[in-house]
């Protein structure tokens, strides 16, 4: 196991370098940060030259990337055009989005897996058909439509929750945004769990457990569910980074100043240091999540061993 982890960590290095370079190239090579800083006004040539020098933009793209990588390993992600350090923006944004992602993941795990088990055990029955139709509707409706509808119903009409989230973003205010963020992934988790459960119910080890007279609950939880969760865990693990980076719509609807909000503002204003810095951290989140998912395989299925 230890050698496998070391090997995976070494494999993450070229992936991280390649991903961050691609992001850096797309942001800095395809746009002019100095022109974006001044907007419609034409900057004075001397002023523009000084800003380019301060931002290290008067060097080649490769030199800029190496300079950026050297700085981030010392905790310096640059300075946003607003004058605020990017690392300070991250300190405020990432805790909020992490809390939002935790709520969303809990919805996926609890509701998605529960519905998947129920429909998988009752395949072809009315409850199975009803849940499948419901998940199809959820997948088909865009997130911004679902978000505004649920915000209007529960926040404006019923007043069960605030229609917008306060700057501190406590967990109790993130329940509805977390549900909105999780809905599409929840539907996929339900369908994936249903398919896996339905396939494994016909497996030999399940029939053997039933023939031995084991209680139905133990057969489902200890044998059937444990082996059926491997594809579900894969999906949820890779979905963590997608939820954090894809929360732009949800955070805009509920006025949450998290990662998605900062990315949206950075893209809108062509604030290159903010966009590159936040996406760099999201790349690390994706890589770590994938590593943890691979390690969980051995926990769920003892037959899996890493050399």
N, C-alpha and C positions, 0 to 999 in steps of 0.2 A: 504493500500500500504506500509506504513512504517513497519508494522509488517512482511509483506511478505519479504521485503528487508532484515530485520534483520535475519529472518529465513534462507533466502538463503545465507547470509554471514556466518552464523553459519554452514550451510551445506558445505560451501566451505572449512572449516578448515580441516576436516578429509580427504577430497579429495586432498587438497594440501599436507598434511602430507604423505598420502599414495603414491601419485605420486612422490614426491621428494625422499622418502625413496627407492622406486623401482629404480629410476634413480641412486641414490647414490649407492645402492647395486650392480647394473649391472656394474657401472663404476669402483668402488673400489674393489669389491669382485672378479670380473672376470678378473682382470688385476693387474699388479704390477707397480704403478706409478714411483717408484724409479728405477726399471730396465729400464723403458721407458725413464727416464731422462738421463741415461748413454748410451742408445743405445746398440751397440754391445760390448762395453767395460765393463768388470766386475768391479764394484766399490769396493773400499777398504771396508772391513767389518765395520771398525770404522766410515768411512765416511757415508756409507749407514745407519748405526744405528743412526747417528746424524741427517741425513736428515729425517728419519722416525720419529724421536722425534720432529723435527721442524714442520713437516707436520701433527703431531698427528696421525701417522699411526701405532704407537706402542701400540695402545689401541684396544679394541674390536670394531667391526663394529658399534654396537649400540652406543657406547660412541663416536665414530667418527661422527656419524650422529647427535647426540645431540650437540656436539661441533660445528658442521657446522651450525645447525639451530640457535644456540645461536649467532653465529657470523653474520649471514645474517640479523638478526633483528637489528644489529648495523651498517649495511651497509658494512660489511666485507665479501666479497665473496671469499677471499683467494688470493693467488698469483700464477700467471701462471709460468710455468717452465722457461719462458724467463726472469723472474724477474719483469715483469710488473704486477701491480695490476689488477685483473679481473674486478673490478669496473671501472678502467680507460679504459679497452678494451670495456666495455659496453658503456661508455660515447661516444666513437667514433663510435661504430658499430650500436647501436640501432637507433640513429637519421637517419642514412643512410637507414636502412631497413624500418623504419617507413615511410620515404618519398617514398620509392619504393612501399610499401604496399598501401599507399594512392593512388598513380597513378594506381596501379592494381585494387583496389576497385572501383575507378571512372570508369575505363573501364568496369568492371563488371556491375555496376549500370546503366550507361548511354547506352552502346551498348547492353549489355545482356538483360536488361529489355525492351528496345525499340524493339529489334528483337523479343523478346518473345511476346510482345503485338501485333505486326504486324502479326506474324504467327498465334497467337491464334485467332485473329479476322478473319483471312483468312484461316482457317483450311481446308486442302484438296486441296487448290489451288496451282498453280505452285510455288509461292513465299514461301509457307509453305514447300513444298517438297524440294526446293532448299536450304533453310536455314537449314532444318533438315539434309540433306546430308553434308552440309558444317560443321555443328557442329560435326557430326559423324567423319569426316576426322580430325578435330582439336583434338578431344578426342583420336583418334587412333594414331596420330603421337606423339612420345616422345618429351618432352620439349627441350631436348638438340639438337634434329634435327631441330625443329622449330627455336630455338634460333640462331643456327649457320647459318641457311638459311637466316633469316631476317637480321642478322648482316652482312652477305655477300652482300645481295641485297641493303639494305639501308645505310650501313656504308662503304662498300668497293666500290661497283659499282656506286651507285647513289650519295654517299657522302652527303646524307641528314642529317646525324647525325654521331657523333663520334662512331667508332667501339668499343671503350672502354670508360669507365666512369672515369672522373678525381677523385682524392681523396676527393674533397669537395662534389661531387655528387649532383649538383643542380638539381632542378626539370626538367629543359629543357633537361638534359642529361639522365634522367630516363624514358622518354616517351617510347622509344623502349624496354628497359628492363622490364618496367612495363607491356607493352602489352604482351611480351613473358611470363612473370610470370602469367598474368591473363587469357591467352587464354583458357586453359582447363576449369577453373572455369567459364569463360564467356560463354563457350558452355553449361555447365550445367545450368547456370542461365537462358539462353535463352530457353532451353528445359523445365525447371521447370516453368518458367513464362508462356510459351505457354500452357502447360498442365493445369495450374491453371486458366488461362484466358478462355480457351476453355470449361472447366467444369462450370465456373461461368456464362458464357454467357447464359446458359439455366436456371439459377436460377430465382426464383420467384421475388426477389427484383429488378433484372435487367429488367424483363418484365414489372414490375409495373412502374419503372422509365421511360421506353420507352413509355408506355401507357399514362403517365401523360404529355407527350410531351416535356420532358426535352431535351436540345440539346445533340447531340451525344457525343461531347467532355466532357460535364459534366457527362454523364452517365458512360463514360469510366474512367475518372480521379477520380470522387468523389465516385462512387459506385463500379464499376467493379474492377478497378485497386487496390483500397485500400484494398478490401477484398481478392484479389488474391495474395497480396504481403506477406502474413504471412509465407508461406513455403519458399519464396525467402529470406526474412529477416533472417529466421533461418539458411539457407545455408550460406548466406554472413557473418553472425555473427560468425559462427563456422569456416568460411574460413579465417578469419583475422589471427588467430594464425597459421593456416596451411600455409598461404602465408609467414608469417614471418619466420617460422621454415623450410619451404620447399623451400626457395629461394636459396638453396645451388647451384643448377645447374645454375640458372640464374646469380647469382653473380659470379660464376666461369667463365662463358662465357664472361661477360662484365667487368670482373676485378673490381667488386664492393666489397669493404672491409666492408661488413656489418655483420649481425648475421650469415648468412649462410656460409660466408667465414671463420669466426672465428670458427664456429662449425666444418667445414671441416678440418681446420688446427689442431684443438684440437683433433679430432678423428684420424687424420693421424699420429700425433705425440704422441698419447696417453696422451694428456695434460689434466689430470682428472679435476683439478680445473676449467679450462676454460669450459669444456663440461658441468659439473654439474651446474656451475653458470649460464651459458646462458640458459640451459634447464629449470632451476628453474624459471627464469623470464618468459620464454615462457609459463610455466604452469599457472602462474598468468595471463598472457594475455588471455589464453583460458578461464579461470574462469570468468574474468571480462567481456569478450566479451559475454559469454553465459548469464550472469546476465543482461547485457544491452539489449540483444535480447528479453529476457523474459519480460522486462519492456516495450519494444516497442510494444509488442502484444496489450496492452491496448490502445495504441495510434492509432494503425491501426484499431482495432476492438473494439468499445466502449462496446460491449456485454461482453468482457472479463474483469472480475474484480478479484482482488486479495484480499483475506481475511487476 
